[in-house]
Amino acid sequence: MPPNPILNLDNLPLTHWGNGNGFAAKLGNISSHLGAQKLGYRLVVLPPGKAGWPLHRHHANEEMFLVLAGSGTLRYGDRTYPLQAGDVICAPPGGSAHQIHNTSDAELRYLAVSTMEAPDVMEYPDSGKFGVFAGSPPGGDKAQRTFSFFGYTSAAVDYWDGEA
């Protein structure tokens, strides 16, 4: 029997995410509760002054965000935009790097929806890093990943480097 197709966000268990510094969020995985197969759904709750993730772009996955409550800012490429409840954001694959930041003194709650394509390549312009996931996409089951790597673009080597 398929799972219940309805989930009330007030009943969604939340887990903590972040690095203990500028990045902190409570995350609720909606997809697993609803049996989603091709889209990832997640509730993100940002405390005041925090972002959930560094500025980044995906090369395979498209993301959409719907601000449910609170306010903050969106960094999108080299611009910053104010955010408020009701705003919808599109982050297409290969498009501008993006980041949502809570600049208010109340929680910022948003729904994140993403395609779940693997492999995916992510770029992090502020740090000069990139990441690659295969087997399970970003936000997917880490136990299913067959390859996961983060590195710095400055450490790039020639295709033939190290080959005999």
C-alpha positions, -999 to 999 in steps of 0.1 A, spaced: 0 0 0 14 34 -9 22 59 19 -3 86 29 -2 112 1 -7 140 27 18 153 53 12 183 75 44 202 80 36 207 117 40 169 121 73 167 102 103 156 123 132 180 119 170 173 121 198 197 128 222 206 100 252 230 97 288 236 107 282 253 141 292 287 127 274 307 99 255 277 86 226 262 106 192 248 98 165 224 108 156 201 80 125 180 74 127 154 47 92 154 32 100 131 2 106 99 22 73 104 41 53 108 9 71 82 -13 84 108 -38 105 92 -66 117 120 -89 116 151 -68 131 159 -35 110 179 -10 124 194 21 113 219 47 142 242 57 140 263 89 168 289 92 175 305 126 182 343 126 215 352 111 222 319 95 223 303 60 217 266 54 243 262 27 272 281 11 267 300 -21 265 272 -47 252 260 -81 242 226 -93 250 214 -128 225 186 -130 197 194 -105 171 222 -107 159 237 -74 128 257 -65 122 274 -32 90 287 -17 93 310 13 66 300 38 73 324 67 98 350 77 122 371 57 158 372 45 179 376 14 187 356 -17 222 358 -31 218 350 -68 249 354 -88 264 388 -80 231 403 -68 212 402 -35 174 403 -33 151 406 -3 129 376 5 95 374 22 67 349 26 51 340 -7 83 344 -28 92 317 -52 128 312 -64 140 291 -94 176 279 -95 180 261 -129 209 236 -134 241 254 -145 225 288 -137 236 314 -112 250 304 -78 224 309 -51 221 311 -13 193 319 11 202 337 43 180 347 72 188 383 79 159 388 103 155 381 140 128 355 135 129 320 118 128 318 81 109 288 68 109 276 32 101 246 11 129 233 -11 120 212 -41 146 196 -63 151 172 -92 170 142 -79 195 136 -107 227 117 -101 255 123 -107 256 160 -99 284 185 -98 282 215 -75 304 246 -75 310 268 -44 323 302 -57 331 317 -23 355 290 -14 367 278 -48 355 243 -41 335 218 -61 317 186 -52 306 155 -71 280 129 -60 272 97 -79 248 69 -70 226 93 -49 220 130 -55 226 159 -31 199 155 -4 196 118 -12 205 88 8 243 90 16 245 53 20 235 48 -16 264 70 -29 290 52 -50 312 83 -52 314 115 -33 343 140 -35 349 176 -26 380 195 -37 394 228 -48 393 239 -84 428 253 -79 441 217 -76 430 208 -111 454 186 -131 457 178 -168 436 149 -181 468 128 -187 485 137 -154 497 105 -136 488 82 -166 515 60 -180 
